[in-house]
Amino acid sequence: MGVKTQLSLHELNQLFPSYGFTEIKPTISGIIDTTYIIHNETTGYILKRYERDITRKIELDIKLLNELKSVGLNVPACLDSNYGWYIYEKLEGKQPTNTKSYHIQALGRFLAKMHSQTSKMRCDSNRIIEDEVTQSLKYVKENFFAYYKRFEFLKNFTHKHEAIIHGDIFKDNTIFNGRKIGVIDFIDSSCGTFAYDVAVTLVGFDARERHDYYINLFLKNYNQHAPKKLSKKVVKEKMKFAANFFALKRVHEYKNTSRAKELLK
């Protein structure tokens, strides 16, 4: 999240006159797309502008959100759009700061239900992650060579295409209202494996390879309803890749190494 394209309250109401918006507040995190929190007298919403040429991807994202919502998953529906601006539901709750056991349990149940649904949907093959690895490794090799040696093994990674996955469930892409989980920001969902999606989520919630308690707790909840049971061994292997992949992305995107160190502990 964050803001690249400025928009005033007056301009917002010109775009969406029927809502009667009274407040527009920029978000401060994120580096790719523009995100505002907007309100009228009764309701809060999320306003997004995608600062990339991804029209087809946005259409698929909206379709995916509708599919997930239809089976009872707490995700934000797209409510309206105009001139490249999109209004989404604002989920009730807060982003977690410290990982608790109930977060892990809720994540396991959510991903099991999501994967059960996406396993029935068409998944076009793509090379999003492989391309990201290639581009990021090139940058890091030229600018942070010591880190490049750490990440070089990633160049041999091949992302298998099992079903649509979220692929980025870190704390800032979840909302908890008590113990009820909501998941946001599906725009970069892609084809991948269930094991990789699970691994990213566990890395995003601080469940490192040594924290077997969180891995066991997650898999206990996930494997009860998932379309495919996962073993702890496979998940831990994927966690190593996920931690290094996101650390590599942080070095590339933030142009420094401080944002990566927390993932490389």
N, C-alpha and C positions, 0 to 999 in steps of 0.2 A: 504494500500500500504506500501512499504518499501522494504528492501533487506535482504534476508537470504542466498541466493546462489549467490556468486560472479561470474561475467562473464566479460571477457575483450572484447574489440572491436575486437581483432583478433579471439577470440573464437566465437563471434557473427557472424562474416563473414564466419567462417567455417560452422556454422549451417545453415546460409541462404546466400549462395554465390551470388545469382542472384540479391540481393538488393543493393549491394555496399554501405553498411553502413559506415558513416563517424564519428558518435558520439554515445556514449552510456552514459546515465546519470542516476544514481540511484535516486529513490524517497526516501523521508525521513520519510513519515508517514505510519502508518500501522504496524501490528505485526504478521500477519498470512502468507501471500504469498509474493513472490518476484515480484517487479514491477520496470521496467526501462522505461525511455523515450529514444527512439532511432531515429536517423535521417540518411537519405542519402542526396544526393545533392539537392533533390527536396521536400521531404516529411518527415513528422514526424509520428511516430507510437508508440504504447504502446506494450512493451514486458512483458509477465507474465510467471511466473513459479508457479504452485500451490503446496504449500508445505504440501499437504495432499493427501491421497489416495482416490481421488474422480474422477476417470476416467469417470465413467458413468455420474456423475453430470456435468462434463465438456462437454460431448457430448450433454446433454440436454440443457445446457447453450447456446451452439453454435446454436442449433436448435431454441431455444426461440429467440435469437437475430435476426436470419434470418426471423422468423415469424413477429416480431415487425417491422423490417426494411421494410418488404414487404408491410406494410400498411402505410408507410411514417413516422414512428417514428424515431427520431434522436438518434440512439443507435449505438455502435461501432461493426461492423462486425468482425468476426475472419477471417483473411486473409491467415494465414499459420501456420504450426506447425512442430516441429522436436524435437525429444528426450525430450519431456516434456516441451518444450518452445513454447509459443503461441504468435503470432503477431496479434494485433488488430488495427483497425483504431484509430487514435487520433482525437477526436472531436475538432472542432475549438471553441475557446472562453475561458472563465475563470470561476472558481468556485466562487460563490457569497460569500460575507462576511457578509453583512447586508441585512436583509429581506426587500424587497420592494413589493408593491402591485402587480406589474406585474409578480414577481416570483410566487406568490400564484395563480394568474390567469393561468399562463402557466402550473403550476403543476396540477391544476384541469383539464385542457384540456388534458394534457399528460396522466394522470392516467385514465381518462374516456376512452380514445382511447385504451390504453393498456388493461384495464379490459374488454373492448368490445371484444378484440381479444383473450385474454387468457380464457375468458368464453367459447370459442368454442374449446379449447384445452384440451387434457387429463391431468388430475392432479392426480398423484399417492399420496395416503395418506401417511403422515409421521408424526413423532413426533419430528422434529428438535427443535422447540421452547420449547416444554415441557421438552425435554432432557437437553437443555441449562439451563432452569430454575432450574431443579433438581441439575445439576452439580454445577452451580454457587451458589445456596443457600447453598449447602454443604460446599463449600469453605468459603463463607462469614460467615456462622455460626461458623466455626472453627477459623477464623482470624479477623473478624470485627463484633462481636456479636451485638453491638449496632445497626449497620446497618441491621443485619439479622432481628431484630424485625420489622424494617421498611418494609422489603421486604417479610416477611413471608407469607403475603396474596397471593403472586403470585403462591404458590404451588398448589392452587386450580384451577388455570387457565387451561382450555381445549381449544386448538386451533381448530376451526372448519375448514373443508376443502371445500371451495367454488370454488376456482380456483387458478391458479398460480398467485402469487403476488411477487413484488420486496422485500418488507419487510425491506428495509434499505435506504430509500431515505432521507438522511441527506444532508446538503449543499455540503459535499465533494464527493458526488456521483452524483452531477449535474454539468453541464457545460452550461453557458449562453453566447451566441454570440449575443450581443444586447439583444433583447427580445426573441430570439429563444432558446428553451430549449433542452438540450441533457441529457440523463441519462446513467450512466455507472455502472459497477460492479454488474451484475446480478447473479454472481456465487452462492450466497447463497439464491437465490429466492426459494420459497417453496409453498406448498399448504397453503392457508389461506383464510381469508375473506377480501372482498373489504374494509370494514369499518376499519379493522386493518391496512391495507396498507395506507389508507388515514390518520389514526391517527398517524402512525409513521412519515409520511411525514410532517404533521402539527407540530408535536413535533420537528422534525428535522429542521424546519424553524421557530422555536421560537414562534409558535402560541399556547400559553398556553390556558388552559380552560377559563381564564378571557379575552382573546383577541377575543371576538366574531366577531369583524370586519373581521379578517383573516379567521375565520371558515366560516362565511356567504359568504365571497367573493369566497372562494374555492368551497363551495357547489353550489353556483350559476353557476360556470363554469363547475363543475364536473357533476351535475345532468342533465344538458342539453343533454349530450351524453352518459352517463354511462349506462351499461346494467341493473343497479339496482339503484334506487334513495336511497340516504342515508339521515337520519335525523340528525340534530345537536345534539340531545340528545344522540343518539347511538355513534356518533363520539366522543363526549366529554367523554363518559364512556370509550371508547377504548383508548383515549389519556392518561387517568390516568394510565392504565396498561402499555402502551407503554413507557411512561416516566420512570416509575419504573423499567420496564424490561431492558431498555438500561442503566439505572443507575446501576442496578445489574451487568450487563455484564461488565461495565467499572471497577467496583470494582474488579471483578474477573480477568479480562484480564490485567489490569494495576497494580494490586496489591496495590492500594491505593484508597483513597476516593475522592481525589481532582477532578478527571475527572468525578465523578458522581454528584457533588454538583450542577453544572449548570443545571442538569435535574431535580433536586429536589426542585427548588425554589418555 
